[in-house]
Amino acid sequence: MFPHHEYDPWIAAYLATDPASGQRIPRSVKVPSGPFADIVAAWSGSLPYDASRIITPVLLVRGEWDSVSSETDVNWLFQALTNAPEKEAVTLDRGTHVMHLESGRARLYKVIEGFLQARS
């Protein structure tokens, strides 16, 4: 899934952003817990925005193997985007929640590029 020959330099640079990363086993980077708190709140039905107030075209992209955002989540959000003039939902096979880091990421970029070009 993750091509190590491409990501080993990125991983090393990322670990270097936390001076204490080498003191933990396994090596890791401490990150703020705010995004996780937002996910938990969203799973509880409390979103930091009102989807019906979004008034621009929206593309929702989800990986088939995403364990964070379910198909039900995408369907709910798609229906809640009542004022988006255009909306599209795409599920990419074999993708996870971090498909932008995976070997098949070009498919993600192609979907996004196509959506943007169709509106430019």
C-alpha positions in Angstrom: 0.0 0.0 0.0 2.7 2.5 1.0 5.8 2.5 -1.4 8.6 2.6 1.2 11.2 3.7 -1.4 9.2 6.8 -1.9 8.2 7.4 1.8 11.2 6.6 3.8 12.7 10.1 3.3 9.4 11.6 4.1 9.0 9.5 7.2 12.5 10.5 8.4 11.8 14.2 7.9 8.4 13.9 9.7 10.0 12.2 12.7 12.6 14.9 12.8 9.8 17.5 13.4 9.5 16.1 17.0 12.9 16.3 18.8 11.6 13.6 21.2 10.5 11.2 18.5 13.5 9.0 19.0 12.9 8.6 22.8 9.6 6.7 22.1 9.4 3.1 21.0 8.4 2.9 18.3 9.6 6.2 17.1 6.6 8.5 16.8 5.5 12.2 16.5 3.3 13.7 19.1 0.4 15.6 17.5 -2.4 17.8 18.9 -5.5 15.8 19.8 -7.9 18.5 18.3 -8.5 16.6 15.0 -9.3 13.4 16.9 -11.7 15.3 19.2 -13.4 16.7 16.0 -13.7 13.2 14.7 -15.3 11.9 17.9 -17.6 14.9 18.0 -18.6 14.3 14.3 -19.3 10.6 15.1 -21.6 11.9 17.9 -23.5 14.1 15.4 -21.9 17.4 16.3 -20.2 19.0 13.3 -18.3 22.3 13.3 -20.3 23.5 10.3 -23.8 23.4 8.8 -23.6 21.5 5.5 -26.7 23.2 4.2 -24.8 26.5 4.3 -22.2 25.3 1.8 -23.0 27.1 -1.5 -20.1 26.0 -3.7 -19.6 22.8 -5.8 -18.5 19.9 -3.6 -16.6 16.8 -4.4 -16.6 14.0 -1.8 -14.0 11.3 -2.3 -13.7 8.3 -0.1 -11.6 5.2 -0.2 -13.3 1.8 -0.4 -11.3 0.6 2.6 -11.6 3.9 4.6 -12.3 2.9 8.3 -12.7 6.5 9.4 -15.4 7.8 7.0 -18.0 5.2 6.1 -20.2 5.0 3.1 -23.1 6.0 5.3 -21.2 9.1 6.4 -20.7 10.1 2.8 -24.3 9.5 1.9 -25.5 11.5 4.8 -23.2 14.5 4.0 -24.1 14.3 0.3 -27.8 14.6 1.2 -27.1 17.4 3.8 -25.4 19.5 1.1 -28.8 20.9 0.1 -27.5 24.3 -1.2 -24.4 23.1 -3.1 -25.1 23.9 -6.7 -23.2 20.8 -7.8 -22.1 17.8 -5.8 -20.4 14.6 -6.6 -19.4 11.6 -4.5 -16.8 9.1 -5.6 -15.5 6.0 -3.9 -12.1 4.8 -5.1 -11.5 1.1 -4.9 -8.7 -0.1 -2.6 -8.2 3.3 -1.1 -8.0 4.0 2.6 -8.4 7.3 4.6 -4.9 8.2 3.7 -5.0 7.4 0.0 -3.1 10.6 -0.7 -0.1 8.7 0.7 -0.7 5.4 -1.0 0.8 4.0 -4.2 -2.6 4.5 -6.0 -2.8 8.2 -5.1 -2.7 9.2 -8.8 -6.3 8.0 -9.1 -7.3 10.4 -6.3 -5.5 13.3 -8.0 -7.1 12.5 -11.3 -10.6 12.6 -9.8 -9.9 15.9 -8.1 -8.3 17.4 -11.2 -11.3 16.3 -13.4 -13.8 17.9 -10.9 -11.8 21.1 -10.9 -11.3 21.3 -14.6 -14.9 20.7 -15.3 -15.7 23.9 -13.3 -12.9 26.2 -14.6 
